[in-house]
Amino acid sequence: MAVRASREILFDASPEAILDALADIDEVPTWSTLHRSAEVVDRHPDGRPHHVKATVKIMGITDKEMLEYHWGDDWMVWDAQDTFQQRGQHGEYKLIREGDRTRVRFDLIIDLVAPIPEFLLRRAKKMVLDAAVDRLRTRVTRFHG
């Protein structure tokens, strides 16, 4: 069962500041309400995270993920291997500079192992989008604003 969620919002920060915050994996659990832990396994030659082990908890369900990250000048994507709760996951941030601000679009596709009732799915999507976009914006603004 593939589930999609997306949100677009303006940040008062540069794309570089946003990508720096996303690359600071050790800090992700301090601003993402979903992450219990996140650890860089290895890095790309430029120092950005390549593989990351993460433990996430949403609506009482804990899942352990192995994520593979790829980076560009104005984007970041990750894909997850199979987990106990998911057959796969693809997330991406696309950043568009607009003057001294940046338009951030976040998209997530999760292929769930089992179906989830629609009302729970709506709540889970909101929690994910709040963490992935709104809480990220708060963190970026606090350190780069």
C-alpha positions as CSV (number, residue, x, y, z in Angstrom):
1,M,0.0,0.0,0.0
2,A,1.8,3.1,-1.2
3,V,1.2,6.3,0.8
4,R,2.2,9.7,-0.5
5,A,2.5,13.0,1.4
6,S,3.9,16.4,0.4
7,R,4.2,19.9,1.6
8,E,5.7,23.1,0.2
9,I,6.7,26.1,2.3
10,L,9.0,29.2,2.3
11,F,12.0,29.2,4.6
12,D,13.8,32.4,5.6
13,A,17.2,30.8,4.8
14,S,19.4,29.8,1.9
15,P,19.4,26.4,0.3
16,E,22.9,25.8,1.7
17,A,21.7,26.4,5.3
18,I,18.8,24.0,4.8
19,L,21.0,21.3,3.3
20,D,23.5,21.8,6.1
21,A,20.7,21.2,8.7
22,L,19.5,18.1,6.8
23,A,23.1,16.8,6.7
24,D,23.6,17.2,10.4
25,I,22.2,13.8,11.1
26,D,23.3,13.7,14.8
27,E,21.0,16.7,15.4
28,V,17.9,15.3,13.7
29,P,16.5,13.7,16.8
30,T,16.6,17.1,18.6
31,W,14.2,18.7,16.1
32,S,12.3,15.8,14.6
33,T,9.6,14.5,16.9
34,L,9.6,11.2,15.0
35,H,13.3,10.3,15.3
36,R,14.4,8.4,18.4
37,S,18.0,8.0,17.0
38,A,19.9,8.6,13.8
39,E,23.5,7.6,13.1
40,V,25.7,8.1,10.1
41,V,27.1,4.7,8.9
42,D,29.3,6.2,6.1
43,R,29.7,9.4,4.1
44,H,30.0,10.5,0.5
45,P,33.5,11.9,-0.5
46,D,32.3,15.4,0.2
47,G,31.5,14.5,3.8
48,R,27.7,14.4,3.5
49,P,25.9,11.4,4.9
50,H,25.5,8.4,2.5
51,H,24.0,5.6,4.7
52,V,22.2,6.4,7.9
53,K,20.6,4.1,10.5
54,A,17.5,5.6,12.1
55,T,14.9,4.6,14.6
56,V,11.6,6.3,14.2
57,K,8.4,6.2,16.2
58,I,5.1,7.3,14.9
59,M,1.7,6.8,16.6
60,G,3.2,4.2,19.0
61,I,4.9,2.1,16.3
62,T,8.7,1.9,16.2
63,D,10.6,1.1,13.1
64,K,14.3,0.8,12.3
65,E,15.4,2.1,9.0
66,M,18.6,2.0,6.8
67,L,18.5,5.0,4.6
68,E,20.7,5.8,1.6
69,Y,21.1,9.6,0.9
70,H,22.1,11.4,-2.3
71,W,22.7,15.1,-2.5
72,G,22.7,17.9,-5.0
73,D,23.1,21.7,-4.9
74,D,19.4,22.2,-4.4
75,W,18.0,18.8,-3.5
76,M,18.4,15.8,-1.3
77,V,16.8,12.4,-1.6
78,W,16.8,9.2,0.4
79,D,15.6,5.7,-0.1
80,A,15.0,3.1,2.6
81,Q,15.5,-0.6,2.4
82,D,12.7,-2.9,3.6
83,T,11.9,-2.6,7.3
84,F,9.5,-4.4,9.6
85,Q,6.7,-1.9,8.8
86,Q,7.6,-0.8,5.2
87,R,8.5,-2.4,1.9
88,G,10.3,0.8,0.9
89,Q,10.5,4.5,1.3
90,H,11.5,7.4,-0.9
91,G,11.8,11.0,0.4
92,E,13.0,14.1,-1.3
93,Y,13.6,17.8,-0.6
94,K,13.7,20.2,-3.6
95,L,14.9,23.7,-2.9
96,I,14.2,26.8,-5.0
97,R,15.9,30.1,-4.1
98,E,13.6,33.1,-4.1
99,G,15.6,36.1,-3.3
100,D,16.9,35.7,0.3
101,R,14.3,32.9,0.9
102,T,14.0,29.4,-0.2
103,R,10.9,27.5,-1.4
104,V,11.1,24.0,0.0
105,R,9.1,21.1,-1.4
106,F,9.1,17.8,0.5
107,D,7.7,14.6,-0.9
108,L,7.5,11.2,0.7
109,I,6.3,7.9,-0.6
110,I,6.1,5.0,1.8
111,D,5.1,1.5,0.7
112,L,3.5,0.0,3.8
113,V,3.5,-3.7,4.6
114,A,-0.1,-3.6,5.9
115,P,-3.0,-1.3,5.2
116,I,-3.8,1.4,7.8
117,P,-7.2,3.0,8.3
118,E,-7.6,6.3,6.5
119,F,-8.2,8.4,9.7
120,L,-4.9,7.1,11.2
121,L,-3.1,7.6,7.9
122,R,-4.2,11.3,7.8
123,R,-2.9,11.8,11.3
124,A,0.4,10.0,10.6
125,K,0.9,12.1,7.4
126,K,0.4,15.3,9.3
127,M,2.9,14.2,12.0
128,V,5.5,13.3,9.3
129,L,5.0,16.6,7.4
130,D,5.1,18.7,10.6
131,A,8.4,17.1,11.5
132,A,9.9,17.1,8.0
133,V,9.0,20.7,7.1
134,D,7.7,22.8,9.9
135,R,10.1,21.6,12.6
136,L,13.0,21.7,10.1
137,R,12.1,25.3,9.3
138,T,12.2,26.1,13.0
139,R,15.6,24.5,13.4
140,V,17.1,26.2,10.3
141,T,15.7,29.6,11.3
142,R,17.0,29.2,14.9
143,F,20.6,28.6,13.6
144,H,20.7,30.5,10.3
145,G,18.0,33.0,10.5
